[in-house]
Amino acid sequence: MAILLGLLLASGAATAQSEALYFGPGARRIEFSPEEVQAASEIVISAGLSTTLLFDVDLKREDVELEGRDRFELVDLGQTTLRLVPSSRVTAAETFRLVVHFRDGAAPVSASFLLRVHPVKAQPLVEVYRRRRTVATYQQEVRELRAELTRVKEENARVVAEHEAPAGLAGLISTGAMDEHGVLGSNMSKVGFLDAEKWLTPSLVRSYRSTARVAVETKLAITASGAPWRAKGAMLRNKAGAELKVLRIWQEQPISDEEFKLLVVEAEAPAASVQGPFSLKLWEADGPRTLTLRNITFPEWP
């Protein structure tokens, strides 16, 4: 089974998917100009995760308008800050309108935002500028953009190298994903599902480890009647909040009623980064259905 999984991960099958969703390590920055009509800026939020908006002018705290306020477990409004934590009742792709008004009355007198729910990828800090920004903020943004450019170049080089590599075991060896120790596997079929996800039934869960990669294999079926489900994105995160870089999601077919289908998530994992246990969260493209596997551990590498 370990060898078969290795062949699968190296094959680059046409049905492989990954979600190119990355917000970078720094703050998101939004600027408003008094001379222009501003459309509502979109901000990504997630259930149970904090998103803080930091403004460069005082807010009229009594005039903040938040659609669906009862769907947020925390709305903490300061003099120049607004911290939001959505509750577990929000669903993926759902949106909420937010309007804030500025106390000094200068133009623009208010700002509008569209809060869009994502299963896990909340933007933790958003800096909102109505006045002219300082040189220091631009310099910081340039540093973050350079870091992002470096990341994209490295990702592109990896994709090109894997595309040019041969398939099968030769591909695993040529890309450094496997050495003489091969691929180690572990049966994780007793991994727990979250109670909210009883719409899925697992028949097996296995984890794998090679030189610099890990993978989680599972077979799933939908228990209740519903539309077929295909994973769009995935996150592997340990209890300390550290994430493994997901390289690809492979599905045999969309998961449908009572038909078990194979799903594999592969991630980049140098030995020092594999400090489990991990939670694996998967989500579909535009729907609310998510899947979380907890207490995932990977075989210890020699």
N, C-alpha and C positions, 0 to 999 in steps of 0.2 A: 504493500500500500504506500509506503514511504517513497519508493522509486516511482510509482505511478503519479503521486502528487508532484514529485520533482519534474517529471515530464510535462505535466499539465502547466506548472508555473513557468516553465521555460518556453512553452509553445507559442505564447502570444496569441491565443485563439481570438477569433473575430468577435466573440461574445463577451470579451473582457471589458470591464468598465472601471472608471475611477472618476471621482468628482474633483474638478480643479477649483476647489474652494479654499481660499487662503486669505486671511486678513492681516497677516504680518504681526510682528511682536509689538509694534508701537501703537500710538493713538490714531484713530481716524480723525481727520480735520475737515470741518465744514465752514465755509466763509459766506457771509451775506453782504451784498452790496446795496447801499441805499438807492443807487441809480437804476437797479434792475428788479424786475418782478421775479421772485424766486419760487420755483416749484418746490413741493414738499420733498425734502431729502429723506432717502430710505436708510433706516438703521436696522441691523439684524439683532434680534433678541432670542433668548432660549429659556425654556421653563427651568426655574431653579437657579439660573445663572444671573449674575449682576451685570447691568450695563449702566455706566455713569456718564451723564452729559455734563461737561464743564464749560460754562459760559464766561465771556470776558466782561460782562456787564451784569448789574443786579437784575433779578427777576421780580415780577409782580406775583408773589407766591399765591395770592388769593385768586388769580386769574388763569392758572394753569388748567388746560382742558385736555383730559386723557380719556379717550374712548375705551369702554370696557374696563374701567378702573377696578371693579370688583374681581377682575381676572388676574390681578397683580397682588402677590403676597406682600410686597413692599413698594411703597411710593414715598421716598424720602426726599423732601424738597428743602434745599438750603438757600442761602442768599444768592449764590451763583452756581449752584449744583443741583442736579436732579438724578437720583439713583433709583433704578427700576429693577425689580426682580419679578418676572412673570410667575404665576402659579402653575401647578401641574395641569390645570384645566385648559391651558392654551394648546392649540394644535398646529402642526407644521403648515406653513404657507398662510396661516391666518394673519391679518393685518389690523393694526390699531392706529388711529390718527392721534397725534399729539400736537398741541399748539401752546406755545409759551409767549408771554408778553413781557416786554422790557420796561423797567421802572422809570428810566430817564425820559421816555417819550420821544427820543430821537428816532430817525428813520434808519432801518425799518422798525416799526413799533412792535412787531411780533415775528415769530418764526414757526413754520409748520414742518412736521416730520411724519413719516410713515414707518411705523414699527412693524417689521415683518418677522414672523416666528420661524426659526430654524431649529431642527431637533437638538443640535449641540453647539453650533458655531456662533454664539453670541459675540458681538463686538464689545469688549469690556470697557473701553474708554473712548468717548467721542468729544473732541474739543470743538466748540462752536465759537466762531469769531464774527462779531458784527463790526468791530473797529479794525483798524489797520494792524496786521500781524507784526510781531517783532522779528528781527533778523534771526534771533536764536531759534524760533520755531521753524523757519524755513531751513536753517542749517540742519536741524534735527530731522526734518522731513527728507532732506537730501540724503542723509546718512541711512535712513530707513529704506529709501528707494534703492540706494546702492546695494544694501544687504539683500533686498528682494531681487534685484537684478542678478546678483551672484547666485542666489538660490535657484532662479529660473534657468540660468546658464548650466548649473550643475545638473538640474533635472533634465534639461534638454540633452546634455551629454550622455546621461544614463540611458535615456530613451533611445538615442541613436545607437549606443553601444549594444543594447539589447536587441534592437532591430537588425543590426548587422551580425549578431552572434548566431551560431547554428542552433537548431532545435535540440531537444532531448538532453541527455546527460552532458553532451559536449557543450551545450549552451550554458548549463549551470556551472561547469568548470571554467569556461572561458570568461565568464563575467564575475568570477570569484564568489559565486553564491554557494558553492559546495567545494569541500576539500576531501581529503582521504577518509574523513569520518562519516561522509555521506549525509543523510537526513535522518534525524531522530524523531520518533513519534510517541504520542502519549494519548491514551483514551480519556476523554473528558466528558463522557456522556452523562455524568451526574451534575454537570454545571447547572446552576439555577437560573430560571427565567424570571423576569419581573412579573408580578401578578397581573399587571395591566395588559400583558401580551399573550393571553390565553387563546388568541385567535390563531396562533401557530403551534404546531406539534413537532418537536424534534425527534428524530430516530437515532441520531448519533452526533457526538461532538468530539473531534480529535484536534490536537495541536501538534505542530511540527517545528523543528528548528534545524537550520543548517549554519554555515559559517557566519553569514551576515543577514540572514533572512529568517522570519518566522511566518507561520501560516496557521489559520484556523479553518478546519473543514467541518461542515455540518450538513445534514439532510433535513429538510423542512417540508411541512405540508400545512395548508390552511385548514383549520378545523371547521370553521363556519363558512357558509356560502358568502362569496364575495369576489371582487375583481382579482385577477392574478396580480401577484406582487413581485416586483423586481427591485433589488437594492440599487440605489443611486450613489450613496456615499457611505463611508464607514469611519469609525474612530476607535482606536485601541488606546486606552488610557489606564494608568495604574492609580493606586489610592493616593499617591503623592501629587497627582495631577499631570505627571509626565506622559507625553504621547509618543507613540511609535508612528513613523511616517508610513502611511498606507500607500502601497505601490499599485495595487490593482484589486478589483473585485471580479470574480468569475462566477457566473451562474450557468448551470446546464440548460435551464429553461426558466421562464417565469414560474413562480410557485403558485400552484392552483389547488383546487379542492381535493384533499385526500390523496394527492399524488406527491410522493416524496421526491424532492429535487435537490441536487448537489449544489452547494454554495461554498466558495473558497475565498478567504480574504488573506492577502499576502502583504507583509510589511517589512520595512527595513529595520534591522535590529542588531547593531553591533553588540558584542557580549556585555559591555558595561551598562547598556540601556535596558536590558531585560531583567528588570527588578519588579516581579509580579507580587500579588496577582493582578490581572488586568480585567477590565470590562470592555466588551466589544459591543458597540452600538452601531446599528445599521438603519438607514432610512430610505424611503422611496422618493421619487423625483418630486411629485406635487401633492402627495397625499399625507394623511396624518399618521399612517401606520409605521411604527418603529419597532425594532427588535433589539433587546439587550441581553447579552450573555455575560454572566458574572463569574468571578473566581477562576478565570482562565490562567493557567500557568503553562510554561513551555519547558520542554526537557532541558536539563542542565547540560551545557556544552562541555566537551572534554577539555 
